């Protein structure tokens, strides 16, 4: 009898599905909480912008390490053990970050958070794809949307709890408590591995030589650069918007951290809307529209002195940024239809390098010319992405997204 999970007409969420969603939400909360935490670390440890940005860069290095090693660990120990080990290791590393009283200690803790926790980012999309077969696109889209909600909760909880006697550190203890709860609730539930043997390859998947060897086409690397640019934009705002609001809009630390949730809320709304728009709109048109919205929103946030207008700009920027990564990734992988595994792996490195480079560059420039002026790096990234898409469009290479491209798994941080 065929498995209903692999029927295109059915989408059944079982315990394994909710376990995967929960782990991804846990990771997304902690990853996106690192940005709003930075002003508190700067104030307590008396850090300059460059040293503060090293926390983000260290996390990004950890992401790269996880991307290079997780597949080997899974082959040896299985998805479940590696995912739970990574989740538990991220909890320990978060505790070390909260206990740290020297930047070397807190930066090393951020490195461990990225290296251990990012195993979740590698494993969960693969587990959901195998678990649902032809319905994997629906599962991955839903997982990313829920992860975005968790990401938006991080600065909200931080800003709220910082006002109480519990303090800002309690906001990073909440996901650890949540992890303990899901460990109890799903203690005997495998992470999709029980269904792998019966999973059927999806149309356009491994049965169509998605792992064909050879060099990726030149067009792919243009889209790789686009992925790098849009991820740089996203995390430049995620990591530095709280500090910008504190410096440029004279907000208190707790209020500035809370303000970051406006951007992430915009991303949640944008991803839900984008999932519908992508069914009807060509990839290039939607990508250009998203870049335009992101650029207008960023300009309003950056230039508008009244706080309500600045926060409205941050919300608008989040709406635009929300779909830049999924669209860019779909175009990149769609440009190499017989090498999807290799294309996806290389695209993940573009994301890691983006998280590594831009926050550090922005932090260094902030020390030299001030954060308000250095923040223009984000606008430069939007402009460069827009110019690249327009150049590809004129060459007739950035057409609509095919169904096969749409089924490429997106990144949770995602976000």
C-alpha positions in Angstrom: 0.0 0.0 0.0 1.5 3.4 -0.9 2.5 5.7 1.9 0.0 8.7 2.1 2.9 11.0 2.9 4.2 10.5 -0.6 0.9 11.2 -2.4 0.8 14.5 -4.1 -2.8 15.0 -2.9 -2.0 14.4 0.7 0.1 16.4 3.2 0.0 14.6 6.6 2.0 16.1 9.5 3.1 13.3 11.9 5.2 13.4 15.0 8.4 13.2 13.0 7.3 16.3 11.1 6.6 18.3 14.2 9.9 17.2 15.7 11.7 18.6 12.6 9.8 21.8 12.8 10.5 22.2 16.5 14.3 21.7 16.1 14.4 24.2 13.2 12.5 26.8 15.3 14.8 26.3 18.2 17.9 26.9 16.0 16.3 29.9 14.3 15.5 31.6 17.6 19.0 31.3 18.9 20.7 32.3 15.6 18.6 35.4 15.2 18.8 36.3 18.9 22.5 36.8 18.5 22.1 40.2 16.8 19.8 41.9 19.4 22.1 40.5 22.1 25.1 42.3 20.7 24.3 45.8 22.3 24.0 44.1 25.7 27.4 42.4 25.3 28.9 45.7 24.0 27.6 47.6 27.1 28.7 45.0 29.6 32.1 44.0 28.2 32.8 47.5 26.8 33.5 46.3 23.2 34.0 48.3 20.1 32.0 47.5 17.0 34.7 45.4 15.4 35.0 43.1 18.4 31.2 42.9 18.7 30.9 41.9 15.1 33.3 39.0 15.7 30.5 37.2 17.5 28.5 37.1 14.2 31.6 36.1 12.2 32.4 33.3 14.6 28.9 31.9 14.3 29.3 32.1 10.5 32.6 30.2 10.6 30.7 27.6 12.7 28.1 27.3 10.0 30.8 26.7 7.4 32.3 23.9 9.6 28.9 22.3 10.0 28.3 22.4 6.3 31.6 20.6 5.6 31.3 17.9 8.3 27.6 17.2 9.1 27.1 14.8 6.1 30.0 12.6 7.3 28.7 12.6 10.8 25.2 11.6 9.6 26.7 8.7 7.6 28.4 7.4 10.7 25.9 8.1 13.5 22.5 8.7 11.8 20.4 11.9 11.5 18.7 11.6 14.9 21.9 11.4 17.0 23.7 14.2 15.1 20.7 16.5 15.2 20.1 16.0 18.9 23.8 16.2 19.6 24.0 19.5 17.7 20.9 20.9 19.5 22.3 19.9 22.9 25.7 21.3 22.0 24.2 24.6 20.9 22.4 24.8 24.3 25.6 24.3 26.2 27.4 26.9 24.0 24.6 29.4 24.6 25.0 28.9 28.3 28.8 29.5 28.0 28.0 32.7 26.1 25.7 33.9 28.9 28.4 33.2 31.5 31.2 34.8 29.5 32.9 37.9 31.0 35.6 38.3 28.3 35.2 38.7 24.6 37.5 35.8 23.7 35.2 33.5 25.7 32.0 34.8 24.3 33.3 34.8 20.7 34.4 31.2 21.2 31.0 30.4 22.5 29.4 31.9 19.4 31.7 29.7 17.2 30.5 26.6 19.1 26.8 27.7 18.7 27.3 27.9 15.0 29.4 24.7 14.6 27.2 22.5 16.7 23.7 24.0 16.1 24.0 24.3 12.4 23.9 20.6 12.1 20.1 21.1 12.5 20.1 23.5 9.5 21.7 20.7 7.4 19.7 17.8 8.6 16.1 19.0 8.9 15.5 20.0 5.3 17.0 16.7 4.1 14.9 14.7 6.6 11.7 16.5 5.5 12.5 16.0 1.8 13.0 12.3 2.3 10.1 12.0 4.6 7.5 13.6 2.3 8.8 12.6 -1.2 6.9 14.6 -3.9 5.3 16.7 -1.1 8.6 17.9 0.2 8.2 21.5 -1.2 5.1 22.0 1.0 6.8 20.7 4.1 10.0 22.8 3.5 7.9 26.0 2.9 5.9 25.4 6.1 9.1 24.7 8.1 10.7 27.9 6.9 7.6 30.0 7.7 7.4 28.6 11.2 11.2 29.1 11.7 10.7 32.8 10.7 8.1 33.1 13.4 10.6 31.8 16.0 13.2 34.2 14.6 10.8 37.1 15.1 10.2 36.0 18.7 13.8 36.3 19.7 14.2 40.1 19.7 10.7 40.5 21.1 11.4 38.2 24.1 14.8 39.9 24.6 13.4 43.4 24.6 10.5 42.4 26.9 12.6 40.3 29.4 15.4 42.9 29.6 12.9 45.2 31.3 12.1 42.7 34.0 14.1 41.4 37.0 14.9 38.3 34.9 17.2 40.3 32.7 18.1 39.9 29.0 19.9 36.6 29.6 16.7 34.9 30.4 15.6 35.4 26.8 18.3 33.0 25.6 17.4 30.5 28.3 13.8 30.1 27.0 14.8 28.1 23.9 16.9 25.8 26.1 13.8 25.1 28.2 11.9 24.5 25.0 14.5 22.0 23.8 14.2 20.1 27.1 10.4 20.0 26.6 10.6 18.6 23.1 13.3 16.1 24.1 10.7 14.7 26.6 7.8 14.9 24.2 9.7 13.3 21.3 12.1 11.1 23.2 11.3 7.9 21.2 10.6 9.6 17.9 13.2 9.2 15.1 13.9 12.1 12.9 12.3 10.8 9.7 14.8 8.0 9.5 12.2 5.3 10.0 10.6 6.3 6.7 13.7 6.7 4.5 13.7 3.2 3.2 10.2 3.5 1.8 10.6 7.0 0.4 10.3 7.3 -3.3 12.4 9.8 -5.2 10.5 12.9 -6.3 10.1 13.7 -9.9 13.2 15.6 -11.0 15.1 14.2 -8.0 17.9 11.7 -7.8 16.4 9.5 -10.5 17.2 12.3 -12.9 20.9 12.5 -12.2 20.7 15.3 -9.7 24.1 14.4 -8.5 25.9 14.4 -11.9 29.6 15.1 -11.6 31.4 17.9 -13.4 31.7 21.7 -13.2 28.8 23.9 -12.5 27.8 26.2 -15.4 29.1 29.8 -15.5 25.6 31.1 -15.1 25.3 29.3 -11.8 28.2 31.4 -10.4 26.4 34.6 -11.3 23.5 33.4 -9.2 25.9 32.2 -6.5 27.1 35.8 -6.2 23.4 36.9 -6.0 22.8 34.5 -3.1 25.9 35.9 -1.4 24.6 39.5 -1.8 21.0 38.9 -0.6 22.1 36.9 2.4 24.6 39.7 3.3 21.7 42.2 3.2 19.5 40.1 5.4 22.0 39.4 8.1 23.4 42.9 7.9 20.0 44.1 9.1 19.4 41.3 11.5 22.7 41.7 13.3 23.0 45.5 13.3 19.5 47.0 13.3 19.2 47.0 17.1 22.5 48.9 17.5 21.5 51.3 14.7 18.2 52.1 16.5 20.1 52.7 19.7 22.6 55.0 18.1 20.6 56.8 15.5 17.1 56.9 17.1 18.3 57.2 20.8 16.4 54.1 21.8 17.1 52.3 25.1 18.8 48.9 24.8 15.7 47.0 25.6 13.6 49.1 23.1 16.2 48.7 20.4 16.2 44.9 20.8 12.5 44.9 20.6 12.6 47.1 17.5 14.5 44.4 15.6 11.4 42.2 15.8 9.7 44.6 13.5 12.1 43.6 10.7 11.6 39.9 11.4 7.9 40.3 11.6 8.0 41.8 8.1 10.0 38.8 7.0 7.3 36.4 8.4 4.5 38.3 6.6 6.6 38.5 3.4 7.3 34.8 3.3 3.7 33.8 3.7 2.7 36.3 0.9 5.7 35.2 -1.2 4.7 31.6 -1.1 1.5 32.5 -2.9 3.0 35.0 -5.3 5.6 32.6 -6.5 2.9 30.3 -7.9 1.8 33.0 -10.3 4.8 35.3 -10.9 8.0 34.9 -12.9 11.1 34.7 -10.8 12.8 37.8 -12.2 9.8 40.0 -11.8 9.2 39.0 -8.2 12.9 39.3 -7.4 13.1 42.8 -8.8 10.0 43.8 -6.9 11.3 42.4 -3.6 14.6 44.2 -4.1 12.8 47.5 -4.8 10.6 47.1 -1.6 13.7 46.2 0.5 15.6 49.2 -0.8 12.7 51.6 -0.2 12.2 50.2 3.3 15.8 50.5 4.2 16.1 54.1 3.0 13.1 55.0 5.1 14.5 53.2 8.1 18.0 54.8 7.6 17.0 58.4 6.7 13.7 59.0 8.6 14.3 60.8 11.9 10.9 60.2 13.4 10.9 56.8 15.2 7.6 55.6 13.9 8.6 56.3 10.3 12.0 54.6 10.8 10.3 51.5 12.3 7.8 51.5 9.4 10.8 51.4 7.0 12.3 48.5 9.0 9.0 46.6 8.6 8.9 47.4 4.8 12.5 46.3 4.5 11.6 42.9 6.1 8.7 42.4 3.7 11.1 42.9 0.7 14.1 40.9 2.1 11.9 37.9 3.1 11.9 36.3 -0.4 15.3 37.3 -1.7 17.1 34.2 -0.6 14.5 31.6 -1.7 14.1 33.2 -5.1 17.9 33.6 -5.6 18.5 30.0 -4.5 15.8 28.7 -6.8 17.3 30.5 -9.8 20.8 29.3 -8.9 19.9 25.6 -8.6 17.6 25.8 -11.6 20.6 26.9 -13.7 22.2 23.5 -13.0 19.2 21.0 -13.2 21.4 17.9 -13.5 23.7 18.9 -10.6 21.2 20.0 -7.9 23.0 18.4 -5.0 26.3 20.1 -5.9 24.6 23.4 -6.6 22.7 23.4 -3.3 25.9 22.6 -1.4 27.9 25.4 -3.0 25.0 27.8 -2.4 25.1 27.0 1.3 28.7 28.1 1.3 27.7 31.4 -0.2 25.3 31.9 2.7 28.0 31.1 5.3 30.5 33.5 3.7 27.9 36.2 3.6 27.2 35.9 7.3 30.9 35.9 7.9 31.9 38.9 5.8 29.3 41.7 5.9 28.7 42.0 9.7 32.5 42.1 10.3 33.0 44.6 7.5 30.1 46.8 8.8 31.5 46.6 12.3 35.0 47.7 11.2 33.6 50.6 9.2 31.4 51.6 12.2 34.6 52.0 14.3 36.1 54.2 11.5 33.3 56.3 10.3 30.4 55.7 12.7 27.6 53.1 12.5 25.0 55.4 10.9 27.3 55.9 7.9 28.6 52.3 7.9 25.0 51.0 7.8 24.9 52.2 4.2 26.7 48.9 3.3 23.3 47.2 3.4 22.0 49.6 0.8 25.1 49.0 -1.3 24.3 45.3 -1.1 20.8 45.8 -2.3 22.0 48.0 -5.2 24.6 45.5 -6.2 22.0 42.7 -6.2 19.6 44.8 -8.2 22.3 45.6 -10.8 23.2 41.9 -11.1 19.6 40.8 -11.6 19.0 43.5 -14.2 22.2 42.5 -16.1 21.1 38.9 -16.1 17.6 39.9 -17.2 19.0 41.8 -20.2 20.9 38.8 -21.3 17.7 36.8 -21.1 19.1 34.4 -18.5 16.9 35.1 -15.5 13.6 33.8 -16.7 10.8 32.3 -14.7 11.3 29.7 -12.0 10.5 26.2 -13.2 8.6 23.8 -10.9 11.8 21.9 -10.3 13.5 25.1 -9.1 10.7 25.9 -6.8 11.1 22.7 -5.0 14.6 23.5 -3.9 14.7 23.7 0.0 15.1 27.2 1.4 17.2 28.1 4.4 15.6 28.5 7.8 17.0 31.8 9.2 16.7 32.4 8.2 16.0 32.5 9.1 
